[in-house]
Each structure stands twice: as C-alpha cells, then as structure tokens.
Amino acid sequence: MSTFEAVEIGETTTTRGRTITEADVMNFAGVSGDFNHIHTDAEAMAESGFGERIAHGALVFSAMTGLLWLNRSEEEKGDVVAFYGVDRLRFTAPTFFGDTIHVEHEVVDKEPRDHPEASGVIRYEVRVKNQRDEVVLACETLSLMK
C-alpha cells in the first residue's frame, strides 16, 4: 500500500531536535547571500529589542524540511514524488543561536490526483517549536505522494 493510501487525516508526528548554531547561521548567510545585520552583527543586535542575533527564517524553514525528511520511514521516502508547496508560512517568534528546534506536524487533508507518478497530495499543518515549546514557525506543507 502506498503512503498516500496508508496515511490518515489526523495522524501526528514529532521529529527529533536540532540545535541551530552560529556556524549554521554563518554558513546559511554565505550560501544565501543574506548578511543582514540581524543575523551577523552581534554588537548591533545586543542593542536591539531581540538582545542578540537571530537565525534566518529561511534557515529555520530549511532545517524544518530536513527534520521532516529524517523523520520519514524508508518506505515514505521512496513514495515522495515531490515537495509540492507551502502555504500560510509565518515566522512567529525568533530562533536564537543555541535554540533547539523540533517539528510537530499533522495530516490535515488528502487530495487524490490523476498524475502519472503520484496518487495524490497530502497537506500537513506544521509547527516548529523551540526548547521552550514556543512556536517559531507555522505553515502548511504539501507533499506529492505515490
């Protein structure tokens, strides 16, 4: 049975944690070209309302996708045709250097598709939380599945 057929609306999962480090942020700045001072200038950010540097929202999103991928079984990984999209993305709180994030996600919809490679699209409600159980990112993701 394919993952699309097997997954039930309402199923929830939680990933393991991942600590966001200064090296992660600096490497992401280098790859993305986003050297905004809120991510890279410790002195300036010490005087800000945040009190310190924060991670790029796009980095947190990228780490989220990695945690979700690691959380999938080998069968599920084989059934993923494509990351199909993201809706309602919001960065709801800052992620600081040293924060450990994890992902909680729930299947909220399944839509069959007439597609040569896939059975349908699974929609997930996703919450990225830090070690204080604060939501730092919320969105819906869609996976095109066999």
FENGIKA-V50255 format. One record per residue. N is the residue number from 0. PHI is phi as a letter, one per 40 degrees, with the letter a starting at -180 (999 if undefined). PSI is psi in whole degrees, -180 to 180 (none if undefined). Layout:
n->N phi->PHI psi->PSI
n->N phi->PHI psi->PSI
This chain:
n->0 phi->999 psi->136
n->1 phi->c psi->161
n->2 phi->d psi->-42
n->3 phi->d psi->-46
n->4 phi->c psi->-37
n->5 phi->c psi->-32
n->6 phi->c psi->139
n->7 phi->b psi->141
n->8 phi->d psi->136
n->9 phi->g psi->-14
n->10 phi->c psi->139
n->11 phi->b psi->151
n->12 phi->a psi->158
n->13 phi->b psi->134
n->14 phi->c psi->172
n->15 phi->c psi->174
n->16 phi->c psi->163
n->17 phi->a psi->127
n->18 phi->c psi->130
n->19 phi->c psi->119
n->20 phi->b psi->167
n->21 phi->d psi->-40
n->22 phi->c psi->-41
n->23 phi->d psi->-48
n->24 phi->c psi->-45
n->25 phi->c psi->-39
n->26 phi->c psi->-40
n->27 phi->c psi->-40
n->28 phi->d psi->-42
n->29 phi->c psi->-42
n->30 phi->c psi->-42
n->31 phi->c psi->-23
n->32 phi->g psi->6
n->33 phi->c psi->93
n->34 phi->b psi->31
n->35 phi->d psi->139
n->36 phi->d psi->-25
n->37 phi->c psi->-17
n->38 phi->b psi->-24
n->39 phi->b psi->-14
n->40 phi->b psi->94
n->41 phi->c psi->-40
n->42 phi->c psi->-48
n->43 phi->c psi->-40
n->44 phi->c psi->-21
n->45 phi->c psi->-27
n->46 phi->c psi->-1
n->47 phi->c psi->174
n->48 phi->c psi->-24
n->49 phi->c psi->-30
n->50 phi->g psi->-8
n->51 phi->a psi->172
n->52 phi->c psi->153
n->53 phi->b psi->156
n->54 phi->c psi->152
n->55 phi->c psi->137
n->56 phi->d psi->-39
n->57 phi->c psi->-31
n->58 phi->c psi->-45
n->59 phi->c psi->-43
n->60 phi->c psi->-45
n->61 phi->c psi->-43
n->62 phi->c psi->-37
n->63 phi->d psi->-48
n->64 phi->c psi->-37
n->65 phi->c psi->-44
n->66 phi->c psi->-41
n->67 phi->c psi->-39
n->68 phi->c psi->-45
n->69 phi->c psi->-27
n->70 phi->c psi->-17
n->71 phi->c psi->147
n->72 phi->c psi->164
n->73 phi->c psi->-36
n->74 phi->c psi->-46
n->75 phi->c psi->-44
n->76 phi->d psi->-41
n->77 phi->c psi->-23
n->78 phi->c psi->-7
n->79 phi->c psi->120
n->80 phi->c psi->-43
n->81 phi->a psi->151
n->82 phi->c psi->120
n->83 phi->c psi->-17
n->84 phi->i psi->178
n->85 phi->a psi->138
n->86 phi->b psi->153
n->87 phi->f psi->41
n->88 phi->c psi->127
n->89 phi->b psi->137
n->90 phi->c psi->103
n->91 phi->c psi->-15
n->92 phi->a psi->156
n->93 phi->c psi->150
n->94 phi->b psi->120
n->95 phi->c psi->157
n->96 phi->d psi->133
n->97 phi->g psi->-11
n->98 phi->c psi->143
n->99 phi->b psi->120
n->100 phi->b psi->154
n->101 phi->a psi->169
n->102 phi->b psi->134
n->103 phi->b psi->129
n->104 phi->a psi->152
n->105 phi->b psi->137
n->106 phi->c psi->120
n->107 phi->b psi->-13
n->108 phi->a psi->153
n->109 phi->b psi->131
n->110 phi->b psi->110
n->111 phi->c psi->148
n->112 phi->b psi->145
n->113 phi->c psi->94
n->114 phi->b psi->141
n->115 phi->c psi->-24
n->116 phi->b psi->-12
n->117 phi->b psi->157
n->118 phi->c psi->-29
n->119 phi->i psi->-174
n->120 phi->b psi->133
n->121 phi->b psi->130
n->122 phi->b psi->132
n->123 phi->b psi->139
n->124 phi->c psi->126
n->125 phi->b psi->138
n->126 phi->b psi->126
n->127 phi->c psi->127
n->128 phi->b psi->150
n->129 phi->c psi->-175
n->130 phi->c psi->-14
n->131 phi->c psi->10
n->132 phi->g psi->24
n->133 phi->c psi->136
n->134 phi->c psi->123
n->135 phi->b psi->-18
n->136 phi->a psi->137
n->137 phi->b psi->141
n->138 phi->a psi->177
n->139 phi->b psi->134
n->140 phi->b psi->156
n->141 phi->b psi->135
n->142 phi->b psi->130
n->143 phi->c psi->119
n->144 phi->b psi->150
n->145 phi->c psi->none
